[in-house]
Amino acid sequence: MFSGKPRQIWIGRVLGGMVNGFKSFCLQTSIHGFNHIAAPRRHWIERLVWVCVTAMAAWGVVGISLGQWQRYINNPTVVTMDKDYRTWNYTMAAATACEQNRTNPEKVEKAIKSRWNVAINDSNYYYYSRFVNVVANSDLYHLRAYEEFKGDPNLNVNLYELTVENDPNLNVNL
């Protein structure tokens, strides 16, 4: 019949190798607490205390890390804090507010009157008003809106000045 001796020898060698590997790791690592577990001439109670302390510290680190990871997954907005030697500087997250229509109707009327000499009751006023709105509200995703005005020599104006001139007055209260 088959005896359990060879299996016990094999398990003993594996466990002995794991213990020796863990002891070598504990003596060579710079992680606080591990060197106290494997230090020579320690009482077994002292080793047990250091195993418990190290295990609780590792559990705490994992718990805090998982909590922070879950917080990041739920809301990936980051607020940073810089600490100098004596003071704390809080840098709050920036907020951007963009209006849907980035023009001021009164300013649009003045810009059209000054550039093209077209009053609000003229038939071409709506055409120039659409152009000013396209310029003021343009971005890289909506450049096709310029196709309507392609080839019109009357629209050869400084687009930057036109945009800045028609900016709405934003009153933001913090």
C-alpha positions in Angstrom: 0.0 0.0 0.0 1.0 3.6 -0.4 2.6 5.3 2.6 2.1 9.0 3.5 5.8 9.5 4.1 6.9 10.8 0.6 4.0 13.2 0.6 4.8 14.6 4.0 8.5 15.1 3.0 7.4 17.0 -0.2 5.0 19.2 1.8 7.7 19.8 4.4 10.2 20.9 1.8 7.7 23.2 0.1 6.6 24.8 3.4 10.3 25.0 4.6 11.2 26.8 1.3 8.3 29.2 1.7 9.3 30.0 5.3 12.9 30.5 4.3 11.8 32.7 1.4 9.6 34.8 3.7 12.3 35.1 6.3 14.8 36.2 3.6 12.2 38.8 2.3 11.5 40.1 5.8 15.2 40.5 6.6 16.0 42.3 3.3 12.9 44.6 2.9 12.6 48.2 4.0 8.9 47.8 4.8 8.6 48.7 8.4 7.6 45.8 10.7 8.7 42.9 8.5 12.3 43.0 9.7 11.0 42.6 13.3 9.2 39.4 12.4 12.3 37.6 11.2 14.9 39.2 13.4 17.1 36.7 15.2 16.7 36.1 19.0 13.1 37.3 19.2 10.5 35.6 21.4 7.7 33.9 19.6 5.1 36.3 21.3 7.0 39.3 20.0 7.0 37.9 16.5 3.3 37.2 16.8 2.7 40.8 17.9 4.7 42.1 14.9 2.8 39.8 12.5 -0.5 41.2 13.9 0.7 44.8 13.7 2.0 44.4 10.2 -1.1 42.6 9.0 -3.4 45.3 10.5 -1.3 48.0 8.8 -1.5 46.2 5.5 -5.3 45.8 5.9 -5.6 49.5 6.7 -3.6 50.5 3.6 -5.6 48.2 1.4 -8.9 49.6 2.9 -7.9 53.2 2.4 -6.6 52.6 -1.1 -9.8 50.7 -2.2 -11.9 53.6 -0.7 -10.0 56.2 -2.7 -10.2 54.1 -5.8 -13.9 53.7 -5.5 -14.2 57.5 -4.9 -12.2 58.1 -8.0 -14.4 55.7 -10.1 -17.6 57.5 -8.9 -16.3 61.0 -9.5 -12.9 61.4 -11.3 -12.7 65.2 -10.5 -9.4 66.0 -8.8 -8.9 68.7 -6.2 -5.3 69.3 -5.3 -3.8 70.5 -2.0 -0.3 71.8 -1.8 1.4 71.9 1.6 4.3 74.1 2.3 6.3 73.8 5.5 4.1 76.3 7.4 1.0 76.9 5.3 -1.7 75.0 3.4 -2.6 76.3 0.0 -5.9 75.1 -1.3 -6.4 75.1 -5.1 -10.0 74.6 -5.8 -11.2 73.0 -9.0 -11.9 75.3 -11.9 -15.3 75.8 -13.3 -16.1 76.8 -16.8 -19.4 78.4 -17.8 -20.2 78.7 -21.5 -23.3 80.3 -22.8 -25.2 78.7 -25.6 -25.3 81.9 -27.6 -22.0 83.8 -27.2 -23.3 87.1 -28.6 -25.0 90.2 -27.2 -28.0 91.2 -29.5 -27.3 94.9 -29.0 -23.6 94.5 -29.8 -24.4 92.4 -32.9 -26.7 95.2 -34.2 -23.9 97.8 -33.7 -21.3 95.6 -35.3 -23.4 95.0 -38.4 -24.2 98.7 -38.7 -20.6 99.7 -38.4 -19.1 97.0 -40.8 -21.8 96.6 -43.4 -24.0 99.7 -42.9 -27.1 97.5 -42.6 -29.8 98.4 -40.2 -32.0 96.0 -38.3 -35.0 96.5 -40.6 -33.0 95.8 -43.8 -33.5 92.5 -45.7 -29.8 91.6 -45.4 -29.6 92.1 -41.6 -30.6 88.5 -40.9 -27.9 87.2 -43.2 -25.2 89.3 -41.5 -26.6 88.4 -38.1 -26.3 84.7 -38.9 -22.7 85.3 -39.9 -21.8 87.0 -36.7 -23.5 84.2 -34.7 -21.5 81.6 -36.6 -18.3 83.4 -36.0 -18.9 84.0 -32.3 -20.1 80.4 -31.6 -17.7 78.6 -33.9 -15.4 75.8 -32.7 -13.6 72.9 -34.5 -16.7 70.7 -34.5 -19.0 73.2 -36.2 -17.0 74.6 -39.1 -19.5 73.5 -41.7 -21.6 76.5 -40.7 -19.2 78.7 -42.6 -20.1 77.1 -45.9 -23.2 79.3 -46.3 -21.0 82.3 -46.4 -18.2 80.9 -48.6 -17.2 83.3 -51.4 -18.9 86.4 -50.1 -16.4 89.3 -50.5 -18.4 91.5 -48.1 -17.5 89.2 -45.2 -13.8 89.8 -45.4 -13.5 91.2 -41.9 -11.3 90.5 -38.9 -13.1 87.5 -37.3 -11.3 87.9 -33.9 -12.3 91.5 -33.6 -15.8 90.6 -34.5 -16.0 87.9 -31.9 -14.5 90.0 -29.1 -16.7 93.0 -30.0 -19.9 90.8 -29.7 -19.0 89.0 -26.4 -21.9 89.0 -24.0 -21.5 90.6 -20.6 -21.2 87.8 -18.2 -22.1 88.7 -14.6 -20.8 85.8 -12.4 -21.3 85.9 -8.7 -19.2 83.6 -6.6 
